[in-house]
Amino acid sequence: MNSQLMKMEAIINGYSEGIALDVNGYVSEGSGENIFVVRDGKIHTPPLGASVLPGITRDAILALARDIDIPIVETIIPRELLYIADEVFFSGTAAEITPIRSVDRVQVGEGARGPITGKLQKAFFDIVNGHAPDRFGWLLPVGKREPVAV
C-alpha cells in the first residue's frame, strides 16, 4: 500500500515516480525499484537494512558493477546526495535499469543517462538478450516444444 500511495502522490505532483525515505529520513527506494546514486565514479546504494527491497535486479547491478570494476558503496544516502549526484538510476524487474534525469525538478548530472548507467545497461541487456555469455548463470534456456495434436 505504501508503494501505491507513494506513486499516486508523485503523479499528483507532476513526477513520473516517487523516491521513498526510510524512518530516519534517508533515501530508501522507489515505489517498485531499488535506487542507485553515482558520485565521483562510485555507485552508492542503500544497504538492505535501510528499508530496502532485496531486489533480484539490484543483485544483478551489484554483480555487473563488480565485474566491470565500478566501486560500490552500500551506505545510507542522505536526500541531499540526490541533488549533487553525477547520475541516479532505478533498477527493478519492470524498470530494468532506468536513468533518472531530475529529482525534485533539480537536474541530475547532465540531465541524461550518464556513462556508468550506460555501461551497466549495455552489460545487462547484452546478457539478457543473448548477445553476451551469461557468466552469472541468470538465464535458463527453454527448449522449443513440438506441436501436439489435440
Buried (B, 14 or more C-beta within 10 A) or exposed (E): EEBEEBBEEBEEEEBEBBBBBBEEEBBBBBBBBBBBBBBEEBBBBBEEEBBBBEBEBBBBBBBBBEEEEBEBEBBBBEEEBBBEBBBBBBBBEEBBBBBBBBBEEEEBBEEEBBEBBBBBBBBBEEBBEEEEEEEEEEEEEEEEEEEEEE
